[in-house]
Amino acid sequence: MAENRFAVIGCGKFGRAIARKLSARGAEVVAIDMNESNVEKLQEDVALCIAMDATDKKALIAQNIADVDAVVVSIGENFEALLLCSVYLQELNVKRIIARANDQHQRRILEKIGMKEILSPEDEVGIVVAEKLMHPSVISILQLPEDYEIAEIKAPKGIQNRSLGDINLRDKYKINLVTIERLVERTVKGEKVMHHHVIGIPTPETVIEASDTVVLFGTSKDIVRFLEINK
């Protein structure tokens, strides 16, 4: 199986944006849609385009859907079809399933059937979703002009238990640290709970812990390079 192999089910505007971005990042992408005209728009952009009914479990099995690294279910106009497809993908033990919810009502239903990763309308930027798929440590991305971005990232293994001075983000990677979010324990109404504490201005001596979330600023290219080196 090829590394970074994804399927995008539902190739409307949103699904096409995800498929194209994943393919541009070097992933092998299978685009699936019942509407042949939708997949035709991706023929020159992705590895494989398939016009089929994704609510047909046998058709999903025939396409070896369980072998991909992740499936994005972005069927936008038929929520019943999205639900049925998501259930079949779970039954087929697909490793990672990301489903699209158009509102909080749909989100609650998806949560009830056991979906762990759900896209909300505010997440619907294809390049952001693609980045999360390529790099699971990415929590969120704020796109800025001229290819700059602010990325919220779970601390990659390569920087854990190292000081910021040792990591040398600015000189080595050409990116800046905005802040660090750290899980700390506190007592609320007599009970100990974990919450995220923002370390406002970290020093070169600050050591990155395994549970930290780092917020970085830089170009998309430099942040991707940082993730690839330290994953």
PyRosetta script that sets phi, psi and omega in degrees:
from pyrosetta import init, pose_from_sequence

init()
pose = pose_from_sequence("MAENRFAVIGCGKFGRAIARKLSARGAEVVAIDMNESNVEKLQEDVALCIAMDATDKKALIAQNIADVDAVVVSIGENFEALLLCSVYLQELNVKRIIARANDQHQRRILEKIGMKEILSPEDEVGIVVAEKLMHPSVISILQLPEDYEIAEIKAPKGIQNRSLGDINLRDKYKINLVTIERLVERTVKGEKVMHHHVIGIPTPETVIEASDTVVLFGTSKDIVRFLEINK")
pose.set_psi(1, 134.9)
pose.set_omega(1, -179.4)
pose.set_phi(2, -69.2)
pose.set_psi(2, 148.2)
pose.set_omega(2, 176.6)
pose.set_phi(3, -71.6)
pose.set_psi(3, 142.3)
pose.set_omega(3, -179.9)
pose.set_phi(4, 57.7)
pose.set_psi(4, 65.9)
pose.set_omega(4, 177.1)
pose.set_phi(5, -113.8)
pose.set_psi(5, 121.9)
pose.set_omega(5, -174.9)
pose.set_phi(6, -127.9)
pose.set_psi(6, 155.8)
pose.set_omega(6, 171.7)
pose.set_phi(7, -120.3)
pose.set_psi(7, 138.9)
pose.set_omega(7, 174.5)
pose.set_phi(8, -118.2)
pose.set_psi(8, 115.5)
pose.set_omega(8, -179.0)
pose.set_phi(9, -105.5)
pose.set_psi(9, 116.9)
pose.set_omega(9, -172.6)
pose.set_phi(10, 101.8)
pose.set_psi(10, 98.4)
pose.set_omega(10, -171.0)
pose.set_phi(11, -113.0)
pose.set_psi(11, 48.5)
pose.set_omega(11, 168.2)
pose.set_phi(12, -74.3)
pose.set_psi(12, -163.1)
pose.set_omega(12, -176.6)
pose.set_phi(13, -57.0)
pose.set_psi(13, -45.0)
pose.set_omega(13, -179.0)
pose.set_phi(14, -66.6)
pose.set_psi(14, -47.8)
pose.set_omega(14, 180.0)
pose.set_phi(15, -62.4)
pose.set_psi(15, -39.2)
pose.set_omega(15, 179.1)
pose.set_phi(16, -65.0)
pose.set_psi(16, -38.2)
pose.set_omega(16, 179.5)
pose.set_phi(17, -63.0)
pose.set_psi(17, -41.3)
pose.set_omega(17, 178.1)
pose.set_phi(18, -65.1)
pose.set_psi(18, -47.5)
pose.set_omega(18, -177.6)
pose.set_phi(19, -59.9)
pose.set_psi(19, -44.7)
pose.set_omega(19, -178.7)
pose.set_phi(20, -65.6)
pose.set_psi(20, -40.9)
pose.set_omega(20, -178.6)
pose.set_phi(21, -67.8)
pose.set_psi(21, -41.7)
pose.set_omega(21, 177.7)
pose.set_phi(22, -61.2)
pose.set_psi(22, -44.2)
pose.set_omega(22, -180.0)
pose.set_phi(23, -64.2)
pose.set_psi(23, -39.5)
pose.set_omega(23, 179.1)
pose.set_phi(24, -64.4)
pose.set_psi(24, -26.7)
pose.set_omega(24, 178.8)
pose.set_phi(25, -86.4)
pose.set_psi(25, 5.4)
pose.set_omega(25, 174.9)
pose.set_phi(26, 95.7)
pose.set_psi(26, 6.2)
pose.set_omega(26, 179.5)
pose.set_phi(27, -82.1)
pose.set_psi(27, 153.7)
pose.set_omega(27, 172.2)
pose.set_phi(28, -88.6)
pose.set_psi(28, 120.9)
pose.set_omega(28, -172.9)
pose.set_phi(29, -118.6)
pose.set_psi(29, 131.8)
pose.set_omega(29, 172.3)
pose.set_phi(30, -107.5)
pose.set_psi(30, 119.1)
pose.set_omega(30, -179.5)
pose.set_phi(31, -101.9)
pose.set_psi(31, 126.6)
pose.set_omega(31, -175.7)
pose.set_phi(32, -127.2)
pose.set_psi(32, 131.3)
pose.set_omega(32, 176.8)
pose.set_phi(33, -157.5)
pose.set_psi(33, 146.5)
pose.set_omega(33, 177.5)
pose.set_phi(34, -70.1)
pose.set_psi(34, -29.3)
pose.set_omega(34, -178.9)
pose.set_phi(35, -85.8)
pose.set_psi(35, 113.1)
pose.set_omega(35, -176.3)
pose.set_phi(36, -61.1)
pose.set_psi(36, -34.5)
pose.set_omega(36, -178.7)
pose.set_phi(37, -65.6)
pose.set_psi(37, -29.8)
pose.set_omega(37, 178.5)
pose.set_phi(38, -68.0)
pose.set_psi(38, -45.0)
pose.set_omega(38, -179.2)
pose.set_phi(39, -73.5)
pose.set_psi(39, -28.6)
pose.set_omega(39, 177.5)
pose.set_phi(40, -60.0)
pose.set_psi(40, -31.2)
pose.set_omega(40, 179.5)
pose.set_phi(41, -67.6)
pose.set_psi(41, -13.9)
pose.set_omega(41, -178.1)
pose.set_phi(42, -108.9)
pose.set_psi(42, 3.2)
pose.set_omega(42, -173.1)
pose.set_phi(43, -56.6)
pose.set_psi(43, -35.3)
pose.set_omega(43, -177.8)
pose.set_phi(44, -92.9)
pose.set_psi(44, 1.9)
pose.set_omega(44, -173.9)
pose.set_phi(45, -111.6)
pose.set_psi(45, -26.1)
pose.set_omega(45, -174.3)
pose.set_phi(46, -125.8)
pose.set_psi(46, 169.4)
pose.set_omega(46, -175.3)
pose.set_phi(47, -69.1)
pose.set_psi(47, -38.9)
pose.set_omega(47, -174.4)
pose.set_phi(48, -148.8)
pose.set_psi(48, 132.6)
pose.set_omega(48, 176.6)
pose.set_phi(49, -117.2)
pose.set_psi(49, 131.2)
pose.set_omega(49, -176.4)
pose.set_phi(50, -132.6)
pose.set_psi(50, 123.9)
pose.set_omega(50, 174.2)
pose.set_phi(51, -94.2)
pose.set_psi(51, 108.0)
pose.set_omega(51, -178.3)
pose.set_phi(52, -159.7)
pose.set_psi(52, 167.0)
pose.set_omega(52, 178.2)
pose.set_phi(53, -87.4)
pose.set_psi(53, 110.4)
pose.set_omega(53, -176.7)
pose.set_phi(54, -76.7)
pose.set_psi(54, -1.4)
pose.set_omega(54, 173.1)
pose.set_phi(55, -93.8)
pose.set_psi(55, 7.1)
pose.set_omega(55, 175.8)
pose.set_phi(56, -97.2)
pose.set_psi(56, 105.2)
pose.set_omega(56, -175.3)
pose.set_phi(57, -60.1)
pose.set_psi(57, -39.4)
pose.set_omega(57, 179.8)
pose.set_phi(58, -64.0)
pose.set_psi(58, -36.2)
pose.set_omega(58, 178.6)
pose.set_phi(59, -66.6)
pose.set_psi(59, -38.9)
pose.set_omega(59, 177.2)
pose.set_phi(60, -63.6)
pose.set_psi(60, -42.9)
pose.set_omega(60, 178.7)
pose.set_phi(61, -63.2)
pose.set_psi(61, -40.4)
pose.set_omega(61, -179.1)
pose.set_phi(62, -61.8)
pose.set_psi(62, -27.8)
pose.set_omega(62, 179.9)
pose.set_phi(63, -91.0)
pose.set_psi(63, 8.8)
pose.set_omega(63, 179.8)
pose.set_phi(64, 52.9)
pose.set_psi(64, 44.2)
pose.set_omega(64, -174.6)
pose.set_phi(65, -62.3)
pose.set_psi(65, -26.4)
pose.set_omega(65, -178.7)
pose.set_phi(66, -71.0)
pose.set_psi(66, -11.3)
pose.set_omega(66, -177.8)
pose.set_phi(67, -87.1)
pose.set_psi(67, -12.6)
pose.set_omega(67, -177.5)
pose.set_phi(68, -77.6)
pose.set_psi(68, 162.4)
pose.set_omega(68, -179.9)
pose.set_phi(69, -75.0)
pose.set_psi(69, -31.9)
pose.set_omega(69, 179.3)
pose.set_phi(70, -162.9)
pose.set_psi(70, 154.0)
pose.set_omega(70, 175.9)
pose.set_phi(71, -124.8)
pose.set_psi(71, 130.7)
pose.set_omega(71, 172.2)
pose.set_phi(72, -101.4)
pose.set_psi(72, 121.0)
pose.set_omega(72, 177.7)
pose.set_phi(73, -101.4)
pose.set_psi(73, 102.7)
pose.set_omega(73, -174.2)
pose.set_phi(74, -118.7)
pose.set_psi(74, 36.6)
pose.set_omega(74, 176.7)
pose.set_phi(75, -69.2)
pose.set_psi(75, 112.8)
pose.set_omega(75, -169.7)
pose.set_phi(76, -93.3)
pose.set_psi(76, -27.7)
pose.set_omega(76, -170.5)
pose.set_phi(77, -102.0)
pose.set_psi(77, -11.2)
pose.set_omega(77, -176.0)
pose.set_phi(78, -133.2)
pose.set_psi(78, 92.6)
pose.set_omega(78, -175.9)
pose.set_phi(79, -66.8)
pose.set_psi(79, -33.3)
pose.set_omega(79, 177.6)
pose.set_phi(80, -61.1)
pose.set_psi(80, -41.3)
pose.set_omega(80, 178.1)
pose.set_phi(81, -66.0)
pose.set_psi(81, -40.0)
pose.set_omega(81, 178.0)
pose.set_phi(82, -61.4)
pose.set_psi(82, -43.2)
pose.set_omega(82, 179.1)
pose.set_phi(83, -62.4)
pose.set_psi(83, -49.0)
pose.set_omega(83, -177.7)
pose.set_phi(84, -62.4)
pose.set_psi(84, -43.5)
pose.set_omega(84, 178.2)
pose.set_phi(85, -61.1)
pose.set_psi(85, -44.0)
pose.set_omega(85, -179.2)
pose.set_phi(86, -62.2)
pose.set_psi(86, -40.7)
pose.set_omega(86, 178.5)
pose.set_phi(87, -63.3)
pose.set_psi(87, -44.6)
pose.set_omega(87, 179.3)
pose.set_phi(88, -63.2)
pose.set_psi(88, -39.6)
pose.set_omega(88, 178.9)
pose.set_phi(89, -63.1)
pose.set_psi(89, -38.4)
pose.set_omega(89, 176.2)
pose.set_phi(90, -64.6)
pose.set_psi(90, -43.1)
pose.set_omega(90, 179.5)
pose.set_phi(91, -63.6)
pose.set_psi(91, -29.8)
pose.set_omega(91, 179.7)
pose.set_phi(92, -86.9)
pose.set_psi(92, 3.5)
pose.set_omega(92, 176.2)
pose.set_phi(93, 60.6)
pose.set_psi(93, 40.2)
pose.set_omega(93, 172.8)
pose.set_phi(94, -62.5)
pose.set_psi(94, 134.6)
pose.set_omega(94, -171.7)
pose.set_phi(95, -61.1)
pose.set_psi(95, -39.7)
pose.set_omega(95, -177.0)
pose.set_phi(96, -145.5)
pose.set_psi(96, 126.3)
pose.set_omega(96, -178.9)
pose.set_phi(97, -125.0)
pose.set_psi(97, 127.9)
pose.set_omega(97, 176.6)
pose.set_phi(98, -120.0)
pose.set_psi(98, 120.5)
pose.set_omega(98, -176.1)
pose.set_phi(99, -113.7)
pose.set_psi(99, 151.1)
pose.set_omega(99, -177.9)
pose.set_phi(100, -97.0)
pose.set_psi(100, 130.1)
pose.set_omega(100, 175.2)
pose.set_phi(101, -117.3)
pose.set_psi(101, 129.8)
pose.set_omega(101, -178.6)
pose.set_phi(102, -82.1)
pose.set_psi(102, -18.1)
pose.set_omega(102, 179.8)
pose.set_phi(103, -158.0)
pose.set_psi(103, 178.3)
pose.set_omega(103, -177.2)
pose.set_phi(104, -67.0)
pose.set_psi(104, -30.9)
pose.set_omega(104, 177.8)
pose.set_phi(105, -62.2)
pose.set_psi(105, -47.4)
pose.set_omega(105, 178.7)
pose.set_phi(106, -65.5)
pose.set_psi(106, -38.1)
pose.set_omega(106, 177.7)
pose.set_phi(107, -58.2)
pose.set_psi(107, -46.1)
pose.set_omega(107, -178.9)
pose.set_phi(108, -62.1)
pose.set_psi(108, -39.0)
pose.set_omega(108, 178.7)
pose.set_phi(109, -65.7)
pose.set_psi(109, -44.0)
pose.set_omega(109, 178.6)
pose.set_phi(110, -62.2)
pose.set_psi(110, -39.3)
pose.set_omega(110, 177.3)
pose.set_phi(111, -63.4)
pose.set_psi(111, -36.9)
pose.set_omega(111, -178.9)
pose.set_phi(112, -65.4)
pose.set_psi(112, -30.4)
pose.set_omega(112, 179.6)
pose.set_phi(113, -90.8)
pose.set_psi(113, 8.1)
pose.set_omega(113, 172.6)
pose.set_phi(114, 94.2)
pose.set_psi(114, 12.5)
pose.set_omega(114, 178.2)
pose.set_phi(115, -71.8)
pose.set_psi(115, 129.1)
pose.set_omega(115, -177.4)
pose.set_phi(116, -93.3)
pose.set_psi(116, -31.8)
pose.set_omega(116, -178.3)
pose.set_phi(117, -119.0)
pose.set_psi(117, 116.9)
pose.set_omega(117, -175.7)
pose.set_phi(118, -129.7)
pose.set_psi(118, 129.8)
pose.set_omega(118, 178.3)
pose.set_phi(119, -86.8)
pose.set_psi(119, 128.8)
pose.set_omega(119, 174.0)
pose.set_phi(120, -95.9)
pose.set_psi(120, 163.1)
pose.set_omega(120, 179.5)
pose.set_phi(121, -53.4)
pose.set_psi(121, -35.3)
pose.set_omega(121, -178.7)
pose.set_phi(122, -70.6)
pose.set_psi(122, -13.9)
pose.set_omega(122, 177.9)
pose.set_phi(123, -88.2)
pose.set_psi(123, -4.5)
pose.set_omega(123, -166.8)
pose.set_phi(124, -78.8)
pose.set_psi(124, 64.9)
pose.set_omega(124, 168.3)
pose.set_phi(125, -123.0)
pose.set_psi(125, 113.3)
pose.set_omega(125, -173.0)
pose.set_phi(126, -51.9)
pose.set_psi(126, -40.3)
pose.set_omega(126, -177.1)
pose.set_phi(127, -68.4)
pose.set_psi(127, -31.0)
pose.set_omega(127, 178.6)
pose.set_phi(128, -70.7)
pose.set_psi(128, -45.7)
pose.set_omega(128, 178.7)
pose.set_phi(129, -61.9)
pose.set_psi(129, -42.3)
pose.set_omega(129, 178.9)
pose.set_phi(130, -60.4)
pose.set_psi(130, -41.4)
pose.set_omega(130, 179.6)
pose.set_phi(131, -63.5)
pose.set_psi(131, -39.5)
pose.set_omega(131, 178.1)
pose.set_phi(132, -64.1)
pose.set_psi(132, -35.9)
pose.set_omega(132, 179.5)
pose.set_phi(133, -70.2)
pose.set_psi(133, -44.6)
pose.set_omega(133, -179.2)
pose.set_phi(134, -68.0)
pose.set_psi(134, -33.1)
pose.set_omega(134, -177.2)
pose.set_phi(135, -132.6)
pose.set_psi(135, 92.0)
pose.set_omega(135, -176.1)
pose.set_phi(136, -58.6)
pose.set_psi(136, -17.5)
pose.set_omega(136, 179.5)
pose.set_phi(137, -74.8)
pose.set_psi(137, -14.4)
pose.set_omega(137, 179.5)
pose.set_phi(138, -73.7)
pose.set_psi(138, 125.6)
pose.set_omega(138, 178.8)
pose.set_phi(139, -93.4)
pose.set_psi(139, -48.2)
pose.set_omega(139, 179.3)
pose.set_phi(140, -156.0)
pose.set_psi(140, 158.7)
pose.set_omega(140, 178.3)
pose.set_phi(141, -138.1)
pose.set_psi(141, 133.6)
pose.set_omega(141, 172.0)
pose.set_phi(142, -107.4)
pose.set_psi(142, 110.7)
pose.set_omega(142, -179.6)
pose.set_phi(143, -75.0)
pose.set_psi(143, 135.0)
pose.set_omega(143, 178.8)
pose.set_phi(144, -121.3)
pose.set_psi(144, 165.6)
pose.set_omega(144, 179.4)
pose.set_phi(145, -61.3)
pose.set_psi(145, 159.8)
pose.set_omega(145, 175.0)
pose.set_phi(146, 59.7)
pose.set_psi(146, 34.8)
pose.set_omega(146, 174.2)
pose.set_phi(147, 68.4)
pose.set_psi(147, 17.2)
pose.set_omega(147, 173.7)
pose.set_phi(148, -89.3)
pose.set_psi(148, 157.3)
pose.set_omega(148, 178.0)
pose.set_phi(149, -154.2)
pose.set_psi(149, 157.6)
pose.set_omega(149, 169.6)
pose.set_phi(150, -110.5)
pose.set_psi(150, 120.8)
pose.set_omega(150, -174.5)
pose.set_phi(151, -117.5)
pose.set_psi(151, 132.3)
pose.set_omega(151, 175.1)
pose.set_phi(152, -100.7)
pose.set_psi(152, 118.2)
pose.set_omega(152, -168.0)
pose.set_phi(153, -134.1)
pose.set_psi(153, 135.5)
pose.set_omega(153, 170.8)
pose.set_phi(154, -65.3)
pose.set_psi(154, 134.6)
pose.set_omega(154, -174.5)
pose.set_phi(155, -52.9)
pose.set_psi(155, 115.4)
pose.set_omega(155, 178.4)
pose.set_phi(156, -63.6)
pose.set_psi(156, 156.1)
pose.set_omega(156, -177.2)
pose.set_phi(157, -56.9)
pose.set_psi(157, -35.8)
pose.set_omega(157, -174.6)
pose.set_phi(158, -66.3)
pose.set_psi(158, -15.9)
pose.set_omega(158, 179.8)
pose.set_phi(159, -114.3)
pose.set_psi(159, -1.0)
pose.set_omega(159, -180.0)
pose.set_phi(160, -68.1)
pose.set_psi(160, 142.0)
pose.set_omega(160, 179.0)
pose.set_phi(161, 62.6)
pose.set_psi(161, 27.9)
pose.set_omega(161, 175.6)
pose.set_phi(162, -125.5)
pose.set_psi(162, 150.6)
pose.set_omega(162, 178.9)
pose.set_phi(163, -79.9)
pose.set_psi(163, 157.1)
pose.set_omega(163, 178.3)
pose.set_phi(164, -63.1)
pose.set_psi(164, -34.2)
pose.set_omega(164, 177.8)
pose.set_phi(165, -63.0)
pose.set_psi(165, -38.3)
pose.set_omega(165, 179.5)
pose.set_phi(166, -72.1)
pose.set_psi(166, -40.0)
pose.set_omega(166, -178.9)
pose.set_phi(167, -66.7)
pose.set_psi(167, -40.8)
pose.set_omega(167, 174.4)
pose.set_phi(168, 57.6)
pose.set_psi(168, 58.6)
pose.set_omega(168, -175.0)
pose.set_phi(169, -57.9)
pose.set_psi(169, -44.1)
pose.set_omega(169, -173.3)
pose.set_phi(170, -67.9)
pose.set_psi(170, -47.6)
pose.set_omega(170, -175.9)
pose.set_phi(171, -78.1)
pose.set_psi(171, -39.2)
pose.set_omega(171, -174.9)
pose.set_phi(172, -82.2)
pose.set_psi(172, -36.1)
pose.set_omega(172, -173.1)
pose.set_phi(173, -117.4)
pose.set_psi(173, -7.4)
pose.set_omega(173, -178.3)
pose.set_phi(174, 62.1)
pose.set_psi(174, 33.8)
pose.set_omega(174, 176.2)
pose.set_phi(175, -128.4)
pose.set_psi(175, 156.8)
pose.set_omega(175, -178.7)
pose.set_phi(176, -114.0)
pose.set_psi(176, 144.3)
pose.set_omega(176, 174.9)
pose.set_phi(177, -86.5)
pose.set_psi(177, 124.7)
pose.set_omega(177, 177.0)
pose.set_phi(178, -83.6)
pose.set_psi(178, -51.1)
pose.set_omega(178, 177.0)
pose.set_phi(179, -167.5)
pose.set_psi(179, 177.8)
pose.set_omega(179, 177.0)
pose.set_phi(180, -125.6)
pose.set_psi(180, 135.2)
pose.set_omega(180, 172.3)
pose.set_phi(181, -105.0)
pose.set_psi(181, 123.8)
pose.set_omega(181, -175.4)
pose.set_phi(182, -120.8)
pose.set_psi(182, 135.2)
pose.set_omega(182, 175.9)
pose.set_phi(183, -74.5)
pose.set_psi(183, 121.5)
pose.set_omega(183, 178.1)
pose.set_phi(184, -130.0)
pose.set_psi(184, 155.9)
pose.set_omega(184, -179.6)
pose.set_phi(185, -94.5)
pose.set_psi(185, 137.4)
pose.set_omega(185, 173.8)
pose.set_phi(186, -143.7)
pose.set_psi(186, 162.8)
pose.set_omega(186, -178.1)
pose.set_phi(187, -101.3)
pose.set_psi(187, 124.9)
pose.set_omega(187, 178.3)
pose.set_phi(188, -124.4)
pose.set_psi(188, 116.3)
pose.set_omega(188, -179.3)
pose.set_phi(189, 52.4)
pose.set_psi(189, 43.1)
pose.set_omega(189, 176.1)
pose.set_phi(190, 82.7)
pose.set_psi(190, -3.2)
pose.set_omega(190, -179.6)
pose.set_phi(191, -113.6)
pose.set_psi(191, 141.5)
pose.set_omega(191, 178.6)
pose.set_phi(192, -84.7)
pose.set_psi(192, 125.5)
pose.set_omega(192, 179.7)
pose.set_phi(193, -131.0)
pose.set_psi(193, 156.2)
pose.set_omega(193, 177.1)
pose.set_phi(194, -98.1)
pose.set_psi(194, 137.6)
pose.set_omega(194, 176.4)
pose.set_phi(195, -144.1)
pose.set_psi(195, 162.4)
pose.set_omega(195, -178.9)
pose.set_phi(196, -85.0)
pose.set_psi(196, 124.1)
pose.set_omega(196, 177.2)
pose.set_phi(197, -110.0)
pose.set_psi(197, 128.7)
pose.set_omega(197, -179.4)
pose.set_phi(198, -86.3)
pose.set_psi(198, 122.0)
pose.set_omega(198, 173.9)
pose.set_phi(199, -86.5)
pose.set_psi(199, 101.1)
pose.set_omega(199, -169.3)
pose.set_phi(200, -56.3)
pose.set_psi(200, -56.6)
pose.set_omega(200, -177.7)
pose.set_phi(201, -129.6)
pose.set_psi(201, 88.3)
pose.set_omega(201, 179.1)
pose.set_phi(202, -64.0)
pose.set_psi(202, 152.9)
pose.set_omega(202, 178.1)
pose.set_phi(203, -105.3)
pose.set_psi(203, 167.9)
pose.set_omega(203, 176.6)
pose.set_phi(204, -58.4)
pose.set_psi(204, -22.5)
pose.set_omega(204, -179.5)
pose.set_phi(205, -84.4)
pose.set_psi(205, -11.3)
pose.set_omega(205, -179.2)
pose.set_phi(206, -62.7)
pose.set_psi(206, 128.8)
pose.set_omega(206, -178.8)
pose.set_phi(207, -99.2)
pose.set_psi(207, 132.2)
pose.set_omega(207, 178.8)
pose.set_phi(208, -77.2)
pose.set_psi(208, 124.5)
pose.set_omega(208, 177.7)
pose.set_phi(209, -93.8)
pose.set_psi(209, 159.6)
pose.set_omega(209, -175.3)
pose.set_phi(210, -61.0)
pose.set_psi(210, -31.1)
pose.set_omega(210, -177.8)
pose.set_phi(211, -90.8)
pose.set_psi(211, 2.6)
pose.set_omega(211, -177.7)
pose.set_phi(212, -71.1)
pose.set_psi(212, 153.3)
pose.set_omega(212, 168.1)
pose.set_phi(213, -116.1)
pose.set_psi(213, 126.7)
pose.set_omega(213, 179.9)
pose.set_phi(214, -104.3)
pose.set_psi(214, 140.5)
pose.set_omega(214, 177.8)
pose.set_phi(215, -109.9)
pose.set_psi(215, 117.3)
pose.set_omega(215, -171.8)
pose.set_phi(216, -117.7)
pose.set_psi(216, 150.7)
pose.set_omega(216, 175.3)
pose.set_phi(217, -124.3)
pose.set_psi(217, 132.4)
pose.set_omega(217, 177.3)
pose.set_phi(218, 173.7)
pose.set_psi(218, -172.8)
pose.set_omega(218, 176.4)
pose.set_phi(219, -76.4)
pose.set_psi(219, 156.1)
pose.set_omega(219, 178.4)
pose.set_phi(220, -56.6)
pose.set_psi(220, -41.9)
pose.set_omega(220, -178.1)
pose.set_phi(221, -62.1)
pose.set_psi(221, -44.2)
pose.set_omega(221, -177.5)
pose.set_phi(222, -70.7)
pose.set_psi(222, -35.9)
pose.set_omega(222, 178.3)
pose.set_phi(223, -69.4)
pose.set_psi(223, -39.7)
pose.set_omega(223, 176.1)
pose.set_phi(224, -62.4)
pose.set_psi(224, -41.9)
pose.set_omega(224, 178.2)
pose.set_phi(225, -61.1)
pose.set_psi(225, -42.6)
pose.set_omega(225, 177.6)
pose.set_phi(226, -59.8)
pose.set_psi(226, -43.4)
pose.set_omega(226, -178.9)
pose.set_phi(227, -66.4)
pose.set_psi(227, -42.4)
pose.set_omega(227, -178.2)
pose.set_phi(228, -64.7)
pose.set_psi(228, -40.3)
pose.set_omega(228, -178.3)
pose.set_phi(229, -69.3)
pose.set_psi(229, -35.8)
pose.set_omega(229, -170.1)
pose.set_phi(230, -105.5)
pose.set_psi(230, 4.1)
pose.set_omega(230, -176.7)
pose.set_phi(231, -67.5)
pose.dump_pdb("model.pdb")
